[in-house]
Amino acid sequence: MEGAKEDFLRRFGDDYGYPNALKNIDEMRSTEFKRLEGLAYLDHAGATLYSEAQLEAIFRDLSTKVYGNPHSQSDSSQATSDVISEARQQVLTYFNASPKDYKCLFTSGVTGALKLVGETFPWSSESCYMYTLENHNSVLGIREYALDLGATVLAVDIEEVEHLRSPKQSIHILKHSTQRRSEANSPREIQNGKCSGNSYNLFAFPSECNFSGKKFPLELVNIIKGYAGSRIGDSLQCRGSWLVLIDAAKGCATEPPDLARYPADFVTCSFYKMFGYPTGLGVLIVRNEAARLLNKKYFSGGTVSASIADIDFVKKRENIEQLFEDGTVSFLDIASIRHGFHIINRLTVLSIARHTASLATYTRNKMLELKHGNGLKLCLLYGRTVEKANPSNVGPTITFNLKRSDGSWFGYREVEKLASLSSIQLRTGCFCNPGACAKFLGLSHLDLLSNLEDGHVCWDDADVLHGKPTGAVRISFGYMSTFEDAEVSRLLLSTS
Ligand SMILES: *Cc1c(COP(=O)(O)O)cnc(C)c1O
């Protein structure tokens, strides 16, 4: 491994590690991630890890302060309110969002934030919900609210065309996939291309795809918002305004969208994807103007100014945070996030991006070189830009399947079992991203339906069906990943 590390450092030494931090990467690993001794954890896209120093700081904080319910008037309540507003500010700063234009709402995670947008968005039969094919199930699920109110729903594939000067022209929306929705097991065609009128439309895309690591161009925000009343693609004409949602769940660990440059209306992220702890806490960052359009139905403790129990009278709060955060926010978790931000800000998110990209680029290149004795390539990597992987368009994620020397597929469950024998923890399947999975694996609607009929469901062992993989293997790096983690996974592949 020594020679390999020297080669790696010669090529990536400027990006690898944190030369300006108090501890170098190896010291950080041996003192703050002692529990990783002897194992290679490579599922940071699933959940990254908290450092032991971070947990100690949280423990000291919670065990020396008195945090009361933020809805009371006591000093302990004030302490909680202060820590919550500090946390909101810290989140807005991380996304370069001006507090004049944006609010940070705490949610139960990205899924909670997306569900809130779906539930409260001003859908009408004239609206359109358009999203990129490559999206997490939690983004796709918003379409249930849109469809219920008769809106048009479209999945689109976005192709970037480089070398074109005008950003408006440089992104082509390739196709409209007709959406289907099963009702009593009979798929129903959803008509497309009919939205009109003065309505609100929503476009959703991930800043980074959790399947392939592809980074979507954030210019999409300005392009789509500029579409008011004009044609998109060939057939769709939507009047009204477009609002844009960025699912930054995966991207926010290494490249938080800059909301001053790309003023999206909604951005979602979860803290366990950034610094491992706490889980079950995320944010919806919402533009003030967009928040005013949302119809919040439910009221609860915290969201009302007054209500009368036995008649239909309720006065909801006007303050945006208070209106949308039902009940008591998870204030001890919120008090914990500054200890995570402390690490990210100390290392700097730019260094984290470079560090993780160095590992991913090295591993990707090495995997592409792996060949069987007969010359057949061992790894098929997914993602458009893989050959010239450039950290600015692909995140620290590598998704692939392996082939045997006779060209048949090596199932992903086999890879997972082999990996776990070597104490390598990675992720397999479709990663809750059915659109990306079908696109990269070349699975048609018919393939997907017949696999389901054969009993294949998410998370089972049926890794190859009808001669095609049903999912893939994913390796992903985090800020504390090391060269040794990357090398261990490469060695595993070269022996399989
Ligand atoms: C993890 C993830 C989600 C889901 O986030 P939760 O906080 O677990 O709800 C959604 N989208 C992407 C791209 C993700 O990576």
The ligand as an SDF file (V2000), in Angstrom:
LIG
                    3D

 15 15  0  0  0  0  0  0  0  0999 V2000
  -30.8870   11.0200    2.2830 C   0  0  0  0  0  0  0  0  0  0  0  0
  -31.5990   11.6900    1.1990 C   0  0  0  0  0  0  0  0  0  0  0  0
  -32.9540   12.0390    1.3180 C   0  0  0  0  0  0  0  0  0  0  0  0
  -33.7780   11.6720    2.5290 C   0  0  0  0  0  0  0  0  0  0  0  0
  -33.3900   12.4150    3.6360 O   0  0  0  0  0  0  0  0  0  0  0  0
  -34.0000   12.1200    5.0960 P   0  0  0  0  0  0  0  0  0  0  0  0
  -33.4270   13.2140    5.9160 O   0  0  0  0  0  0  0  0  0  0  0  0
  -33.5140   10.7730    5.4780 O   0  0  0  0  0  0  0  0  0  0  0  0
  -35.4590   12.1930    4.9910 O   0  0  0  0  0  0  0  0  0  0  0  0
  -33.5480   12.7070    0.2740 C   0  0  0  0  0  0  0  0  0  0  0  0
  -32.8610   13.0390   -0.8280 N   0  0  0  0  0  0  0  0  0  0  0  0
  -31.5610   12.7230   -0.9880 C   0  0  0  0  0  0  0  0  0  0  0  0
  -30.8390   13.1260   -2.2520 C   0  0  0  0  0  0  0  0  0  0  0  0
  -30.8790   12.0410    0.0120 C   0  0  0  0  0  0  0  0  0  0  0  0
  -29.5860   11.7390   -0.1500 O   0  0  0  0  0  0  0  0  0  0  0  0
  1  2  1  0
  2  3  1  0
  2 14  2  0
  3  4  1  0
  3 10  2  0
  4  5  1  0
  5  6  1  0
  6  7  2  0
  6  8  1  0
  6  9  1  0
 10 11  1  0
 11 12  2  0
 12 13  1  0
 12 14  1  0
 14 15  1  0
M  END
$$$$
